[in-house]
Amino acid sequence: MNKWQLSIAATVAALALAGCNQGEEEPTPTTEPDMNEEQEQNTEADNNQNQLNMNDFQVDLEAAITEFEQAYPGASITTIDFDSDFSTWRYEIEGMDDETEYELHVDADTGDRSNEKEEALDSKDAGGTERAEEELDLDGILDAQEAIDIALAETEGIVDGWKLDRENDMTYYEVTIETDNEDYEIKIDASSGDIIETEQD
């Protein structure tokens, strides 16, 4: 075969190969899932599942206060702490009258009372002075879930509990929020809903 014939054969082979390639579809590139986005979605779902919601409990704040008032008629409430022991949530309520301080726990699911305590006040705290300084103003305050929602709008995380306390004649909620790295305590005016302070532990 001479050079001219070899050249023609090579050209025909090249054209045939090009035609085969045109008939083949280009492979579709695969997109790997965004692991960070998936992790964020899983974290958000876990947070929603584990988030504290006061509507899930049978005993609300008003009912817990009534339990304390029935146990200790005439006493003023000075603090309310909503906390858990393992999986059991409870209201831990403290109060006093002019001569005695009291403590009572109320189970948030069953309403059962426990840890009922009475202790005489020291002479310097008796007579109504301490009572007047520490008594909570519970008239017209936000309910606990409203305070939780305000705190979560300020700082995202898991609510670890809350308490009602008083400082400088102001009754306030303190909502504790856990994040991946830090704990935050959000103080909220119990009457207006204004955020007073955010503390980082």
Solvent accessible surface area in square Angstrom, and as a share of the most:
residue,aa,sasa,rsa
1,M,165,0.73
2,N,88,0.45
3,K,177,0.75
4,W,172,0.60
5,Q,78,0.35
6,L,99,0.49
7,S,66,0.42
8,I,77,0.39
9,A,52,0.41
10,A,64,0.49
11,T,75,0.43
12,V,89,0.51
13,A,60,0.47
14,A,61,0.48
15,L,126,0.63
16,A,61,0.47
17,L,114,0.57
18,A,47,0.36
19,G,42,0.40
20,C,85,0.51
21,N,85,0.43
22,Q,155,0.69
23,G,66,0.64
24,E,121,0.54
25,E,166,0.75
26,E,155,0.69
27,P,116,0.73
28,T,118,0.68
29,P,119,0.75
30,T,122,0.71
31,T,129,0.75
32,E,140,0.63
33,P,89,0.56
34,D,84,0.43
35,M,110,0.49
36,N,107,0.55
37,E,89,0.40
38,E,74,0.33
39,Q,105,0.47
40,E,118,0.53
41,Q,105,0.47
42,N,83,0.42
43,T,63,0.37
44,E,106,0.48
45,A,57,0.44
46,D,75,0.39
47,N,46,0.23
48,N,106,0.54
49,Q,152,0.68
50,N,99,0.51
51,Q,42,0.19
52,L,11,0.06
53,N,57,0.29
54,M,21,0.09
55,N,118,0.61
56,D,99,0.51
57,F,32,0.13
58,Q,150,0.67
59,V,15,0.09
60,D,82,0.43
61,L,18,0.09
62,E,131,0.59
63,A,42,0.33
64,A,0,0.00
65,I,24,0.12
66,T,57,0.33
67,E,44,0.20
68,F,0,0.00
69,E,90,0.40
70,Q,114,0.51
71,A,25,0.20
72,Y,16,0.06
73,P,110,0.69
74,G,61,0.58
75,A,15,0.12
76,S,9,0.06
77,I,11,0.05
78,T,7,0.04
79,T,34,0.20
80,I,0,0.00
81,D,50,0.26
82,F,1,0.00
83,D,53,0.28
84,S,35,0.23
85,D,68,0.35
86,F,198,0.83
87,S,99,0.64
88,T,62,0.36
89,W,48,0.17
90,R,50,0.18
91,Y,0,0.00
92,E,32,0.14
93,I,0,0.00
94,E,77,0.35
95,G,2,0.02
96,M,10,0.05
97,D,37,0.19
98,D,55,0.29
99,E,104,0.47
100,T,29,0.17
101,E,66,0.30
102,Y,28,0.11
103,E,40,0.18
104,L,0,0.00
105,H,22,0.10
106,V,0,0.00
107,D,30,0.16
108,A,0,0.00
109,D,67,0.35
110,T,90,0.53
111,G,18,0.17
112,D,92,0.47
113,R,94,0.34
114,S,60,0.39
115,N,59,0.30
116,E,94,0.42
117,K,108,0.46
118,E,117,0.52
119,E,113,0.51
120,A,78,0.61
121,L,23,0.12
122,D,87,0.45
123,S,109,0.70
124,K,158,0.67
125,D,27,0.14
126,A,26,0.20
127,G,59,0.57
128,G,17,0.16
129,T,82,0.48
130,E,38,0.17
131,R,58,0.21
132,A,66,0.51
133,E,104,0.46
134,E,64,0.29
135,E,71,0.32
136,L,11,0.05
137,D,87,0.45
138,L,46,0.23
139,D,124,0.64
140,G,77,0.74
141,I,32,0.16
142,L,30,0.15
143,D,76,0.39
144,A,4,0.03
145,Q,33,0.15
146,E,81,0.36
147,A,1,0.00
148,I,0,0.00
149,D,76,0.39
150,I,48,0.25
151,A,0,0.00
152,L,39,0.19
153,A,95,0.73
154,E,89,0.40
155,T,21,0.12
156,E,151,0.68
157,G,13,0.12
158,I,42,0.21
159,V,4,0.02
160,D,65,0.34
161,G,6,0.06
162,W,5,0.02
163,K,60,0.25
164,L,0,0.00
165,D,30,0.16
166,R,60,0.22
167,E,89,0.40
168,N,138,0.71
169,D,121,0.63
170,M,72,0.32
171,T,11,0.07
172,Y,16,0.06
173,Y,0,0.00
174,E,20,0.09
175,V,0,0.00
176,T,33,0.19
177,I,0,0.00
178,E,72,0.32
179,T,47,0.27
180,D,136,0.70
181,N,134,0.69
182,E,61,0.27
183,D,52,0.27
184,Y,47,0.18
185,E,39,0.17
186,I,0,0.00
187,K,26,0.11
188,I,0,0.00
189,D,21,0.11
190,A,0,0.00
191,S,74,0.48
192,S,67,0.44
193,G,13,0.12
194,D,90,0.47
195,I,67,0.34
196,I,79,0.40
197,E,73,0.33
198,T,58,0.34
199,E,64,0.29
200,Q,110,0.49
201,D,103,0.54
